[in-house]
Amino acid sequence: MADVTPHQVLGGHVDRLEAALPALRAAAPTLVRWGATLAGLLPGGGRLLAAGNGGSAAEAQHLTAELVGRFDGERQALSAIALHADTSSMTAIGNDYGYEEVFARQVRAHGRPGDVLLLLSTSGRSPNLLAAADAARELDMDCWALTGPGPNPLAGRATDAVCLPGDTATVQESHLAAVHMLCRALEAQLPAAPGVPAGLVARHRAHRRAPALDPTIAPTTVRRPA
């Protein structure tokens, strides 16, 4: 490393991000489908639960904040819970049942049939996330996974998964982009909030609209057989 300059190190970081972009773009159809599911579920009182460890926990909480608040346009508040954010429950469950149960126990408490659990993991191997996925299946919930390179155990247990290539940092940064893409897909398929003129929402979205994705690129996903 002594012969590598800081500029080369940063250039390599950007190169790895660029190499991950095709897979992220290819996952767009899956994220659009997830957005459509949430657009049909959340306004009627359904709930999204999300969880991860470390940096993935931060990204899961980023997603729930965008849904409870807003991402792009005015709309109603949507129910979304980051399971790791309740530190009292986390530590109580970890103390009484072990760390592997910190998310699964909360899924059983907050999840209902038809709700969605979204799990983020760079490795796809965290025991507490695998246990949460199993709990979601017991409750007849959809379980989606955003992971690093596949195949991996979490993608195999989820009902639908997007597996993105790269090292830990690249995967985490790609996951943040995927979170924002999911928010855009969701809000694009929601009606205007009550009392908010539809034209205002449309103008707000148009002002921030990104270039269209190429629909001919196949998605990079792993789906568990029904």
PyMOL commands that place a pseudoatom at each C-alpha (Angstrom):
pseudoatom trace, name=CA, resn=MET, resi=1, chain=A, elem=C, hetatm=0, pos=[0.000, 0.000, 0.000]
pseudoatom trace, name=CA, resn=ALA, resi=2, chain=A, elem=C, hetatm=0, pos=[2.996, 2.313, 0.480]
pseudoatom trace, name=CA, resn=ASP, resi=3, chain=A, elem=C, hetatm=0, pos=[3.343, 2.710, -3.289]
pseudoatom trace, name=CA, resn=VAL, resi=4, chain=A, elem=C, hetatm=0, pos=[-0.345, 3.542, -3.784]
pseudoatom trace, name=CA, resn=THR, resi=5, chain=A, elem=C, hetatm=0, pos=[-1.282, 7.205, -3.667]
pseudoatom trace, name=CA, resn=PRO, resi=6, chain=A, elem=C, hetatm=0, pos=[-4.468, 8.497, -2.006]
pseudoatom trace, name=CA, resn=HIS, resi=7, chain=A, elem=C, hetatm=0, pos=[-5.711, 9.552, -5.441]
pseudoatom trace, name=CA, resn=GLN, resi=8, chain=A, elem=C, hetatm=0, pos=[-5.298, 5.984, -6.705]
pseudoatom trace, name=CA, resn=VAL, resi=9, chain=A, elem=C, hetatm=0, pos=[-7.147, 4.626, -3.679]
pseudoatom trace, name=CA, resn=LEU, resi=10, chain=A, elem=C, hetatm=0, pos=[-10.073, 6.974, -4.272]
pseudoatom trace, name=CA, resn=GLY, resi=11, chain=A, elem=C, hetatm=0, pos=[-9.999, 6.296, -7.996]
pseudoatom trace, name=CA, resn=GLY, resi=12, chain=A, elem=C, hetatm=0, pos=[-10.320, 2.593, -7.262]
pseudoatom trace, name=CA, resn=HIS, resi=13, chain=A, elem=C, hetatm=0, pos=[-13.294, 3.302, -5.017]
pseudoatom trace, name=CA, resn=VAL, resi=14, chain=A, elem=C, hetatm=0, pos=[-15.058, 5.163, -7.817]
pseudoatom trace, name=CA, resn=ASP, resi=15, chain=A, elem=C, hetatm=0, pos=[-14.148, 2.410, -10.279]
pseudoatom trace, name=CA, resn=ARG, resi=16, chain=A, elem=C, hetatm=0, pos=[-15.826, -0.176, -8.041]
pseudoatom trace, name=CA, resn=LEU, resi=17, chain=A, elem=C, hetatm=0, pos=[-18.940, 1.972, -7.834]
pseudoatom trace, name=CA, resn=GLU, resi=18, chain=A, elem=C, hetatm=0, pos=[-19.065, 2.308, -11.611]
pseudoatom trace, name=CA, resn=ALA, resi=19, chain=A, elem=C, hetatm=0, pos=[-18.692, -1.463, -11.978]
pseudoatom trace, name=CA, resn=ALA, resi=20, chain=A, elem=C, hetatm=0, pos=[-21.738, -1.965, -9.731]
pseudoatom trace, name=CA, resn=LEU, resi=21, chain=A, elem=C, hetatm=0, pos=[-24.030, 0.368, -11.675]
pseudoatom trace, name=CA, resn=PRO, resi=22, chain=A, elem=C, hetatm=0, pos=[-25.146, -2.103, -14.386]
pseudoatom trace, name=CA, resn=ALA, resi=23, chain=A, elem=C, hetatm=0, pos=[-26.434, -4.541, -11.760]
pseudoatom trace, name=CA, resn=LEU, resi=24, chain=A, elem=C, hetatm=0, pos=[-28.189, -1.722, -9.937]
pseudoatom trace, name=CA, resn=ARG, resi=25, chain=A, elem=C, hetatm=0, pos=[-29.824, -0.572, -13.162]
pseudoatom trace, name=CA, resn=ALA, resi=26, chain=A, elem=C, hetatm=0, pos=[-30.819, -4.145, -13.968]
pseudoatom trace, name=CA, resn=ALA, resi=27, chain=A, elem=C, hetatm=0, pos=[-32.561, -4.401, -10.588]
pseudoatom trace, name=CA, resn=ALA, resi=28, chain=A, elem=C, hetatm=0, pos=[-34.862, -1.477, -11.444]
pseudoatom trace, name=CA, resn=PRO, resi=29, chain=A, elem=C, hetatm=0, pos=[-37.813, -3.642, -12.599]
pseudoatom trace, name=CA, resn=THR, resi=30, chain=A, elem=C, hetatm=0, pos=[-37.772, -5.493, -9.283]
pseudoatom trace, name=CA, resn=LEU, resi=31, chain=A, elem=C, hetatm=0, pos=[-37.666, -2.232, -7.338]
pseudoatom trace, name=CA, resn=VAL, resi=32, chain=A, elem=C, hetatm=0, pos=[-40.570, -0.921, -9.420]
pseudoatom trace, name=CA, resn=ARG, resi=33, chain=A, elem=C, hetatm=0, pos=[-42.508, -4.070, -8.536]
pseudoatom trace, name=CA, resn=TRP, resi=34, chain=A, elem=C, hetatm=0, pos=[-41.685, -3.648, -4.846]
pseudoatom trace, name=CA, resn=GLY, resi=35, chain=A, elem=C, hetatm=0, pos=[-42.791, -0.024, -5.055]
pseudoatom trace, name=CA, resn=ALA, resi=36, chain=A, elem=C, hetatm=0, pos=[-46.102, -1.090, -6.587]
pseudoatom trace, name=CA, resn=THR, resi=37, chain=A, elem=C, hetatm=0, pos=[-46.649, -3.601, -3.790]
pseudoatom trace, name=CA, resn=LEU, resi=38, chain=A, elem=C, hetatm=0, pos=[-45.976, -0.979, -1.117]
pseudoatom trace, name=CA, resn=ALA, resi=39, chain=A, elem=C, hetatm=0, pos=[-48.161, 1.568, -2.916]
pseudoatom trace, name=CA, resn=GLY, resi=40, chain=A, elem=C, hetatm=0, pos=[-51.027, -0.898, -2.693]
pseudoatom trace, name=CA, resn=LEU, resi=41, chain=A, elem=C, hetatm=0, pos=[-50.284, -1.970, 0.882]
pseudoatom trace, name=CA, resn=LEU, resi=42, chain=A, elem=C, hetatm=0, pos=[-49.200, 0.994, 2.982]
pseudoatom trace, name=CA, resn=PRO, resi=43, chain=A, elem=C, hetatm=0, pos=[-51.951, 3.582, 2.292]
pseudoatom trace, name=CA, resn=GLY, resi=44, chain=A, elem=C, hetatm=0, pos=[-54.555, 1.086, 3.495]
pseudoatom trace, name=CA, resn=GLY, resi=45, chain=A, elem=C, hetatm=0, pos=[-52.866, 0.497, 6.840]
pseudoatom trace, name=CA, resn=GLY, resi=46, chain=A, elem=C, hetatm=0, pos=[-50.306, -2.145, 5.898]
pseudoatom trace, name=CA, resn=ARG, resi=47, chain=A, elem=C, hetatm=0, pos=[-46.843, -1.967, 7.369]
pseudoatom trace, name=CA, resn=LEU, resi=48, chain=A, elem=C, hetatm=0, pos=[-43.230, -2.240, 6.253]
pseudoatom trace, name=CA, resn=LEU, resi=49, chain=A, elem=C, hetatm=0, pos=[-40.709, -3.594, 8.747]
pseudoatom trace, name=CA, resn=ALA, resi=50, chain=A, elem=C, hetatm=0, pos=[-37.005, -3.150, 7.995]
pseudoatom trace, name=CA, resn=ALA, resi=51, chain=A, elem=C, hetatm=0, pos=[-33.789, -4.288, 9.628]
pseudoatom trace, name=CA, resn=GLY, resi=52, chain=A, elem=C, hetatm=0, pos=[-30.065, -4.658, 9.145]
pseudoatom trace, name=CA, resn=ASN, resi=53, chain=A, elem=C, hetatm=0, pos=[-26.807, -4.697, 11.093]
pseudoatom trace, name=CA, resn=GLY, resi=54, chain=A, elem=C, hetatm=0, pos=[-24.254, -1.894, 11.256]
pseudoatom trace, name=CA, resn=GLY, resi=55, chain=A, elem=C, hetatm=0, pos=[-24.241, 0.203, 8.093]
pseudoatom trace, name=CA, resn=SER, resi=56, chain=A, elem=C, hetatm=0, pos=[-27.171, -1.818, 6.774]
pseudoatom trace, name=CA, resn=ALA, resi=57, chain=A, elem=C, hetatm=0, pos=[-29.139, -0.846, 9.890]
pseudoatom trace, name=CA, resn=ALA, resi=58, chain=A, elem=C, hetatm=0, pos=[-28.532, 2.808, 9.073]
pseudoatom trace, name=CA, resn=GLU, resi=59, chain=A, elem=C, hetatm=0, pos=[-29.817, 2.278, 5.531]
pseudoatom trace, name=CA, resn=ALA, resi=60, chain=A, elem=C, hetatm=0, pos=[-32.897, 0.400, 6.756]
pseudoatom trace, name=CA, resn=GLN, resi=61, chain=A, elem=C, hetatm=0, pos=[-33.688, 3.306, 9.073]
pseudoatom trace, name=CA, resn=HIS, resi=62, chain=A, elem=C, hetatm=0, pos=[-33.054, 5.739, 6.219]
pseudoatom trace, name=CA, resn=LEU, resi=63, chain=A, elem=C, hetatm=0, pos=[-35.776, 3.946, 4.254]
pseudoatom trace, name=CA, resn=THR, resi=64, chain=A, elem=C, hetatm=0, pos=[-38.323, 3.993, 7.067]
pseudoatom trace, name=CA, resn=ALA, resi=65, chain=A, elem=C, hetatm=0, pos=[-37.671, 7.692, 7.654]
pseudoatom trace, name=CA, resn=GLU, resi=66, chain=A, elem=C, hetatm=0, pos=[-38.404, 8.434, 3.994]
pseudoatom trace, name=CA, resn=LEU, resi=67, chain=A, elem=C, hetatm=0, pos=[-41.700, 6.525, 4.211]
pseudoatom trace, name=CA, resn=VAL, resi=68, chain=A, elem=C, hetatm=0, pos=[-42.953, 7.923, 7.505]
pseudoatom trace, name=CA, resn=GLY, resi=69, chain=A, elem=C, hetatm=0, pos=[-41.935, 11.390, 6.334]
pseudoatom trace, name=CA, resn=ARG, resi=70, chain=A, elem=C, hetatm=0, pos=[-41.640, 11.847, 2.592]
pseudoatom trace, name=CA, resn=PHE, resi=71, chain=A, elem=C, hetatm=0, pos=[-39.130, 11.366, -0.173]
pseudoatom trace, name=CA, resn=ASP, resi=72, chain=A, elem=C, hetatm=0, pos=[-40.130, 13.344, -3.245]
pseudoatom trace, name=CA, resn=GLY, resi=73, chain=A, elem=C, hetatm=0, pos=[-43.682, 14.639, -3.063]
pseudoatom trace, name=CA, resn=GLU, resi=74, chain=A, elem=C, hetatm=0, pos=[-46.517, 15.379, -0.669]
pseudoatom trace, name=CA, resn=ARG, resi=75, chain=A, elem=C, hetatm=0, pos=[-48.452, 12.305, 0.427]
pseudoatom trace, name=CA, resn=GLN, resi=76, chain=A, elem=C, hetatm=0, pos=[-49.914, 10.662, 3.491]
pseudoatom trace, name=CA, resn=ALA, resi=77, chain=A, elem=C, hetatm=0, pos=[-47.651, 9.255, 6.185]
pseudoatom trace, name=CA, resn=LEU, resi=78, chain=A, elem=C, hetatm=0, pos=[-46.897, 5.558, 5.696]
pseudoatom trace, name=CA, resn=SER, resi=79, chain=A, elem=C, hetatm=0, pos=[-46.289, 2.985, 8.422]
pseudoatom trace, name=CA, resn=ALA, resi=80, chain=A, elem=C, hetatm=0, pos=[-42.673, 1.793, 8.418]
pseudoatom trace, name=CA, resn=ILE, resi=81, chain=A, elem=C, hetatm=0, pos=[-40.661, 0.558, 11.404]
pseudoatom trace, name=CA, resn=ALA, resi=82, chain=A, elem=C, hetatm=0, pos=[-36.891, 0.059, 11.642]
pseudoatom trace, name=CA, resn=LEU, resi=83, chain=A, elem=C, hetatm=0, pos=[-36.651, -2.853, 14.072]
pseudoatom trace, name=CA, resn=HIS, resi=84, chain=A, elem=C, hetatm=0, pos=[-33.176, -1.989, 15.351]
pseudoatom trace, name=CA, resn=ALA, resi=85, chain=A, elem=C, hetatm=0, pos=[-34.214, 1.561, 16.317]
pseudoatom trace, name=CA, resn=ASP, resi=86, chain=A, elem=C, hetatm=0, pos=[-35.946, 0.449, 19.538]
pseudoatom trace, name=CA, resn=THR, resi=87, chain=A, elem=C, hetatm=0, pos=[-32.847, -0.028, 21.676]
pseudoatom trace, name=CA, resn=SER, resi=88, chain=A, elem=C, hetatm=0, pos=[-34.795, -1.021, 24.795]
pseudoatom trace, name=CA, resn=SER, resi=89, chain=A, elem=C, hetatm=0, pos=[-36.531, -3.864, 22.948]
pseudoatom trace, name=CA, resn=MET, resi=90, chain=A, elem=C, hetatm=0, pos=[-33.297, -4.842, 21.200]
pseudoatom trace, name=CA, resn=THR, resi=91, chain=A, elem=C, hetatm=0, pos=[-31.340, -5.123, 24.434]
pseudoatom trace, name=CA, resn=ALA, resi=92, chain=A, elem=C, hetatm=0, pos=[-34.167, -6.811, 26.338]
pseudoatom trace, name=CA, resn=ILE, resi=93, chain=A, elem=C, hetatm=0, pos=[-34.649, -9.437, 23.634]
pseudoatom trace, name=CA, resn=GLY, resi=94, chain=A, elem=C, hetatm=0, pos=[-30.909, -9.920, 23.237]
pseudoatom trace, name=CA, resn=ASN, resi=95, chain=A, elem=C, hetatm=0, pos=[-30.504, -10.386, 26.982]
pseudoatom trace, name=CA, resn=ASP, resi=96, chain=A, elem=C, hetatm=0, pos=[-33.426, -12.793, 27.374]
pseudoatom trace, name=CA, resn=TYR, resi=97, chain=A, elem=C, hetatm=0, pos=[-33.411, -14.725, 24.087]
pseudoatom trace, name=CA, resn=GLY, resi=98, chain=A, elem=C, hetatm=0, pos=[-30.020, -14.106, 22.481]
pseudoatom trace, name=CA, resn=TYR, resi=99, chain=A, elem=C, hetatm=0, pos=[-28.897, -11.761, 19.712]
pseudoatom trace, name=CA, resn=GLU, resi=100, chain=A, elem=C, hetatm=0, pos=[-30.161, -14.056, 16.971]
pseudoatom trace, name=CA, resn=GLU, resi=101, chain=A, elem=C, hetatm=0, pos=[-33.735, -13.316, 18.093]
pseudoatom trace, name=CA, resn=VAL, resi=102, chain=A, elem=C, hetatm=0, pos=[-33.570, -9.495, 18.288]
pseudoatom trace, name=CA, resn=PHE, resi=103, chain=A, elem=C, hetatm=0, pos=[-35.377, -9.031, 14.966]
pseudoatom trace, name=CA, resn=ALA, resi=104, chain=A, elem=C, hetatm=0, pos=[-37.448, -12.212, 14.775]
pseudoatom trace, name=CA, resn=ARG, resi=105, chain=A, elem=C, hetatm=0, pos=[-39.149, -11.464, 18.091]
pseudoatom trace, name=CA, resn=GLN, resi=106, chain=A, elem=C, hetatm=0, pos=[-40.111, -7.990, 16.858]
pseudoatom trace, name=CA, resn=VAL, resi=107, chain=A, elem=C, hetatm=0, pos=[-41.368, -9.365, 13.547]
pseudoatom trace, name=CA, resn=ARG, resi=108, chain=A, elem=C, hetatm=0, pos=[-43.721, -11.605, 15.508]
pseudoatom trace, name=CA, resn=ALA, resi=109, chain=A, elem=C, hetatm=0, pos=[-44.829, -8.617, 17.595]
pseudoatom trace, name=CA, resn=HIS, resi=110, chain=A, elem=C, hetatm=0, pos=[-45.374, -6.057, 14.817]
pseudoatom trace, name=CA, resn=GLY, resi=111, chain=A, elem=C, hetatm=0, pos=[-45.860, -8.075, 11.643]
pseudoatom trace, name=CA, resn=ARG, resi=112, chain=A, elem=C, hetatm=0, pos=[-49.222, -9.137, 10.257]
pseudoatom trace, name=CA, resn=PRO, resi=113, chain=A, elem=C, hetatm=0, pos=[-50.190, -11.337, 7.311]
pseudoatom trace, name=CA, resn=GLY, resi=114, chain=A, elem=C, hetatm=0, pos=[-49.698, -9.359, 4.123]
pseudoatom trace, name=CA, resn=ASP, resi=115, chain=A, elem=C, hetatm=0, pos=[-47.161, -6.940, 5.612]
pseudoatom trace, name=CA, resn=VAL, resi=116, chain=A, elem=C, hetatm=0, pos=[-43.632, -6.694, 4.184]
pseudoatom trace, name=CA, resn=LEU, resi=117, chain=A, elem=C, hetatm=0, pos=[-40.265, -7.262, 5.862]
pseudoatom trace, name=CA, resn=LEU, resi=118, chain=A, elem=C, hetatm=0, pos=[-37.221, -5.786, 4.090]
pseudoatom trace, name=CA, resn=LEU, resi=119, chain=A, elem=C, hetatm=0, pos=[-33.821, -7.032, 5.255]
pseudoatom trace, name=CA, resn=LEU, resi=120, chain=A, elem=C, hetatm=0, pos=[-30.527, -5.429, 4.238]
pseudoatom trace, name=CA, resn=SER, resi=121, chain=A, elem=C, hetatm=0, pos=[-27.226, -7.296, 4.482]
pseudoatom trace, name=CA, resn=THR, resi=122, chain=A, elem=C, hetatm=0, pos=[-23.912, -7.083, 2.663]
pseudoatom trace, name=CA, resn=SER, resi=123, chain=A, elem=C, hetatm=0, pos=[-23.111, -10.740, 3.382]
pseudoatom trace, name=CA, resn=GLY, resi=124, chain=A, elem=C, hetatm=0, pos=[-26.577, -12.288, 3.387]
pseudoatom trace, name=CA, resn=ARG, resi=125, chain=A, elem=C, hetatm=0, pos=[-25.439, -14.533, 6.222]
pseudoatom trace, name=CA, resn=SER, resi=126, chain=A, elem=C, hetatm=0, pos=[-26.316, -12.745, 9.481]
pseudoatom trace, name=CA, resn=PRO, resi=127, chain=A, elem=C, hetatm=0, pos=[-28.088, -15.223, 11.797]
pseudoatom trace, name=CA, resn=ASN, resi=128, chain=A, elem=C, hetatm=0, pos=[-30.447, -12.591, 13.231]
pseudoatom trace, name=CA, resn=LEU, resi=129, chain=A, elem=C, hetatm=0, pos=[-31.646, -11.639, 9.743]
pseudoatom trace, name=CA, resn=LEU, resi=130, chain=A, elem=C, hetatm=0, pos=[-32.107, -15.266, 8.738]
pseudoatom trace, name=CA, resn=ALA, resi=131, chain=A, elem=C, hetatm=0, pos=[-34.229, -15.789, 11.856]
pseudoatom trace, name=CA, resn=ALA, resi=132, chain=A, elem=C, hetatm=0, pos=[-36.267, -12.687, 10.996]
pseudoatom trace, name=CA, resn=ALA, resi=133, chain=A, elem=C, hetatm=0, pos=[-36.893, -14.015, 7.480]
pseudoatom trace, name=CA, resn=ASP, resi=134, chain=A, elem=C, hetatm=0, pos=[-38.132, -17.296, 8.941]
pseudoatom trace, name=CA, resn=ALA, resi=135, chain=A, elem=C, hetatm=0, pos=[-40.454, -15.415, 11.323]
pseudoatom trace, name=CA, resn=ALA, resi=136, chain=A, elem=C, hetatm=0, pos=[-41.907, -13.421, 8.425]
pseudoatom trace, name=CA, resn=ARG, resi=137, chain=A, elem=C, hetatm=0, pos=[-42.664, -16.586, 6.489]
pseudoatom trace, name=CA, resn=GLU, resi=138, chain=A, elem=C, hetatm=0, pos=[-44.419, -18.042, 9.549]
pseudoatom trace, name=CA, resn=LEU, resi=139, chain=A, elem=C, hetatm=0, pos=[-46.703, -14.981, 9.579]
pseudoatom trace, name=CA, resn=ASP, resi=140, chain=A, elem=C, hetatm=0, pos=[-47.434, -15.104, 5.834]
pseudoatom trace, name=CA, resn=MET, resi=141, chain=A, elem=C, hetatm=0, pos=[-45.550, -11.855, 5.255]
pseudoatom trace, name=CA, resn=ASP, resi=142, chain=A, elem=C, hetatm=0, pos=[-43.537, -11.030, 2.164]
pseudoatom trace, name=CA, resn=CYS, resi=143, chain=A, elem=C, hetatm=0, pos=[-39.817, -10.939, 2.929]
pseudoatom trace, name=CA, resn=TRP, resi=144, chain=A, elem=C, hetatm=0, pos=[-37.556, -8.963, 0.602]
pseudoatom trace, name=CA, resn=ALA, resi=145, chain=A, elem=C, hetatm=0, pos=[-33.777, -8.886, 0.818]
pseudoatom trace, name=CA, resn=LEU, resi=146, chain=A, elem=C, hetatm=0, pos=[-31.192, -6.394, -0.392]
pseudoatom trace, name=CA, resn=THR, resi=147, chain=A, elem=C, hetatm=0, pos=[-27.875, -8.215, -0.196]
pseudoatom trace, name=CA, resn=GLY, resi=148, chain=A, elem=C, hetatm=0, pos=[-24.364, -8.350, -1.526]
pseudoatom trace, name=CA, resn=PRO, resi=149, chain=A, elem=C, hetatm=0, pos=[-23.205, -10.949, -4.046]
pseudoatom trace, name=CA, resn=GLY, resi=150, chain=A, elem=C, hetatm=0, pos=[-25.489, -13.941, -4.464]
pseudoatom trace, name=CA, resn=PRO, resi=151, chain=A, elem=C, hetatm=0, pos=[-26.349, -16.651, -4.006]
pseudoatom trace, name=CA, resn=ASN, resi=152, chain=A, elem=C, hetatm=0, pos=[-26.428, -16.347, -0.235]
pseudoatom trace, name=CA, resn=PRO, resi=153, chain=A, elem=C, hetatm=0, pos=[-28.611, -17.778, 2.563]
pseudoatom trace, name=CA, resn=LEU, resi=154, chain=A, elem=C, hetatm=0, pos=[-30.725, -14.662, 3.086]
pseudoatom trace, name=CA, resn=ALA, resi=155, chain=A, elem=C, hetatm=0, pos=[-31.589, -14.335, -0.595]
pseudoatom trace, name=CA, resn=GLY, resi=156, chain=A, elem=C, hetatm=0, pos=[-32.554, -18.002, -0.555]
pseudoatom trace, name=CA, resn=ARG, resi=157, chain=A, elem=C, hetatm=0, pos=[-34.967, -17.538, 2.352]
pseudoatom trace, name=CA, resn=ALA, resi=158, chain=A, elem=C, hetatm=0, pos=[-36.548, -14.325, 1.084]
pseudoatom trace, name=CA, resn=THR, resi=159, chain=A, elem=C, hetatm=0, pos=[-39.573, -14.308, -1.192]
pseudoatom trace, name=CA, resn=ASP, resi=160, chain=A, elem=C, hetatm=0, pos=[-37.728, -11.845, -3.442]
pseudoatom trace, name=CA, resn=ALA, resi=161, chain=A, elem=C, hetatm=0, pos=[-34.177, -10.515, -3.387]
pseudoatom trace, name=CA, resn=VAL, resi=162, chain=A, elem=C, hetatm=0, pos=[-31.857, -8.105, -5.140]
pseudoatom trace, name=CA, resn=CYS, resi=163, chain=A, elem=C, hetatm=0, pos=[-28.206, -9.185, -4.899]
pseudoatom trace, name=CA, resn=LEU, resi=164, chain=A, elem=C, hetatm=0, pos=[-25.652, -6.552, -5.847]
pseudoatom trace, name=CA, resn=PRO, resi=165, chain=A, elem=C, hetatm=0, pos=[-21.947, -7.135, -6.554]
pseudoatom trace, name=CA, resn=GLY, resi=166, chain=A, elem=C, hetatm=0, pos=[-18.939, -5.586, -4.891]
pseudoatom trace, name=CA, resn=ASP, resi=167, chain=A, elem=C, hetatm=0, pos=[-17.055, -5.314, -1.630]
pseudoatom trace, name=CA, resn=THR, resi=168, chain=A, elem=C, hetatm=0, pos=[-18.754, -4.225, 1.588]
pseudoatom trace, name=CA, resn=ALA, resi=169, chain=A, elem=C, hetatm=0, pos=[-18.473, -0.482, 0.952]
pseudoatom trace, name=CA, resn=THR, resi=170, chain=A, elem=C, hetatm=0, pos=[-19.644, -0.759, -2.655]
pseudoatom trace, name=CA, resn=VAL, resi=171, chain=A, elem=C, hetatm=0, pos=[-22.624, -2.907, -1.677]
pseudoatom trace, name=CA, resn=GLN, resi=172, chain=A, elem=C, hetatm=0, pos=[-23.650, -0.483, 1.080]
pseudoatom trace, name=CA, resn=GLU, resi=173, chain=A, elem=C, hetatm=0, pos=[-23.481, 2.464, -1.304]
pseudoatom trace, name=CA, resn=SER, resi=174, chain=A, elem=C, hetatm=0, pos=[-25.425, 0.522, -3.936]
pseudoatom trace, name=CA, resn=HIS, resi=175, chain=A, elem=C, hetatm=0, pos=[-28.038, -0.338, -1.316]
pseudoatom trace, name=CA, resn=LEU, resi=176, chain=A, elem=C, hetatm=0, pos=[-28.532, 3.340, -0.528]
pseudoatom trace, name=CA, resn=ALA, resi=177, chain=A, elem=C, hetatm=0, pos=[-29.175, 3.997, -4.215]
pseudoatom trace, name=CA, resn=ALA, resi=178, chain=A, elem=C, hetatm=0, pos=[-31.597, 1.052, -4.271]
pseudoatom trace, name=CA, resn=VAL, resi=179, chain=A, elem=C, hetatm=0, pos=[-33.415, 2.482, -1.232]
pseudoatom trace, name=CA, resn=HIS, resi=180, chain=A, elem=C, hetatm=0, pos=[-33.866, 5.790, -3.049]
pseudoatom trace, name=CA, resn=MET, resi=181, chain=A, elem=C, hetatm=0, pos=[-34.997, 4.003, -6.211]
pseudoatom trace, name=CA, resn=LEU, resi=182, chain=A, elem=C, hetatm=0, pos=[-37.579, 2.093, -4.176]
pseudoatom trace, name=CA, resn=CYS, resi=183, chain=A, elem=C, hetatm=0, pos=[-38.845, 5.347, -2.659]
pseudoatom trace, name=CA, resn=ARG, resi=184, chain=A, elem=C, hetatm=0, pos=[-39.192, 6.883, -6.120]
pseudoatom trace, name=CA, resn=ALA, resi=185, chain=A, elem=C, hetatm=0, pos=[-41.004, 3.802, -7.411]
pseudoatom trace, name=CA, resn=LEU, resi=186, chain=A, elem=C, hetatm=0, pos=[-43.388, 3.855, -4.460]
pseudoatom trace, name=CA, resn=GLU, resi=187, chain=A, elem=C, hetatm=0, pos=[-44.227, 7.548, -4.616]
pseudoatom trace, name=CA, resn=ALA, resi=188, chain=A, elem=C, hetatm=0, pos=[-44.635, 7.473, -8.401]
pseudoatom trace, name=CA, resn=GLN, resi=189, chain=A, elem=C, hetatm=0, pos=[-47.440, 4.936, -7.920]
pseudoatom trace, name=CA, resn=LEU, resi=190, chain=A, elem=C, hetatm=0, pos=[-49.250, 6.689, -5.059]
pseudoatom trace, name=CA, resn=PRO, resi=191, chain=A, elem=C, hetatm=0, pos=[-52.165, 9.122, -5.418]
pseudoatom trace, name=CA, resn=ALA, resi=192, chain=A, elem=C, hetatm=0, pos=[-51.772, 12.670, -4.177]
pseudoatom trace, name=CA, resn=ALA, resi=193, chain=A, elem=C, hetatm=0, pos=[-52.269, 13.156, -0.444]
pseudoatom trace, name=CA, resn=PRO, resi=194, chain=A, elem=C, hetatm=0, pos=[-55.715, 14.419, 0.624]
pseudoatom trace, name=CA, resn=GLY, resi=195, chain=A, elem=C, hetatm=0, pos=[-55.837, 18.185, 0.364]
pseudoatom trace, name=CA, resn=VAL, resi=196, chain=A, elem=C, hetatm=0, pos=[-52.734, 18.384, -1.822]
pseudoatom trace, name=CA, resn=PRO, resi=197, chain=A, elem=C, hetatm=0, pos=[-53.445, 19.394, -5.437]
pseudoatom trace, name=CA, resn=ALA, resi=198, chain=A, elem=C, hetatm=0, pos=[-52.365, 16.641, -7.815]
pseudoatom trace, name=CA, resn=GLY, resi=199, chain=A, elem=C, hetatm=0, pos=[-50.773, 19.227, -10.093]
pseudoatom trace, name=CA, resn=LEU, resi=200, chain=A, elem=C, hetatm=0, pos=[-48.504, 20.388, -7.275]
pseudoatom trace, name=CA, resn=VAL, resi=201, chain=A, elem=C, hetatm=0, pos=[-47.270, 16.861, -6.679]
pseudoatom trace, name=CA, resn=ALA, resi=202, chain=A, elem=C, hetatm=0, pos=[-46.752, 16.308, -10.413]
pseudoatom trace, name=CA, resn=ARG, resi=203, chain=A, elem=C, hetatm=0, pos=[-44.737, 19.520, -10.762]
pseudoatom trace, name=CA, resn=HIS, resi=204, chain=A, elem=C, hetatm=0, pos=[-42.651, 18.630, -7.713]
pseudoatom trace, name=CA, resn=ARG, resi=205, chain=A, elem=C, hetatm=0, pos=[-41.893, 15.187, -9.133]
pseudoatom trace, name=CA, resn=ALA, resi=206, chain=A, elem=C, hetatm=0, pos=[-41.147, 16.538, -12.604]
pseudoatom trace, name=CA, resn=HIS, resi=207, chain=A, elem=C, hetatm=0, pos=[-38.680, 19.032, -11.161]
pseudoatom trace, name=CA, resn=ARG, resi=208, chain=A, elem=C, hetatm=0, pos=[-36.674, 16.217, -9.550]
pseudoatom trace, name=CA, resn=ARG, resi=209, chain=A, elem=C, hetatm=0, pos=[-37.286, 13.465, -12.089]
pseudoatom trace, name=CA, resn=ALA, resi=210, chain=A, elem=C, hetatm=0, pos=[-34.219, 11.464, -13.105]
pseudoatom trace, name=CA, resn=PRO, resi=211, chain=A, elem=C, hetatm=0, pos=[-33.594, 10.180, -16.645]
pseudoatom trace, name=CA, resn=ALA, resi=212, chain=A, elem=C, hetatm=0, pos=[-35.654, 7.116, -17.509]
pseudoatom trace, name=CA, resn=LEU, resi=213, chain=A, elem=C, hetatm=0, pos=[-34.117, 3.700, -16.954]
pseudoatom trace, name=CA, resn=ASP, resi=214, chain=A, elem=C, hetatm=0, pos=[-33.601, 1.389, -19.904]
pseudoatom trace, name=CA, resn=PRO, resi=215, chain=A, elem=C, hetatm=0, pos=[-36.521, -1.098, -19.744]
pseudoatom trace, name=CA, resn=THR, resi=216, chain=A, elem=C, hetatm=0, pos=[-34.701, -3.609, -21.949]
pseudoatom trace, name=CA, resn=ILE, resi=217, chain=A, elem=C, hetatm=0, pos=[-32.173, -4.543, -19.258]
pseudoatom trace, name=CA, resn=ALA, resi=218, chain=A, elem=C, hetatm=0, pos=[-33.170, -7.691, -17.370]
pseudoatom trace, name=CA, resn=PRO, resi=219, chain=A, elem=C, hetatm=0, pos=[-33.381, -7.498, -13.566]
pseudoatom trace, name=CA, resn=THR, resi=220, chain=A, elem=C, hetatm=0, pos=[-30.704, -9.023, -11.338]
pseudoatom trace, name=CA, resn=THR, resi=221, chain=A, elem=C, hetatm=0, pos=[-32.840, -10.740, -8.731]
pseudoatom trace, name=CA, resn=VAL, resi=222, chain=A, elem=C, hetatm=0, pos=[-33.235, -13.942, -6.820]
pseudoatom trace, name=CA, resn=ARG, resi=223, chain=A, elem=C, hetatm=0, pos=[-36.799, -15.135, -6.236]
pseudoatom trace, name=CA, resn=ARG, resi=224, chain=A, elem=C, hetatm=0, pos=[-37.727, -18.017, -3.973]
pseudoatom trace, name=CA, resn=PRO, resi=225, chain=A, elem=C, hetatm=0, pos=[-40.065, -20.495, -5.698]
pseudoatom trace, name=CA, resn=ALA, resi=226, chain=A, elem=C, hetatm=0, pos=[-43.671, -20.298, -4.485]
for i in range(1, 226): cmd.bond("trace and resi %d" % i, "trace and resi %d" % (i + 1))
show_as sticks, trace
zoom trace
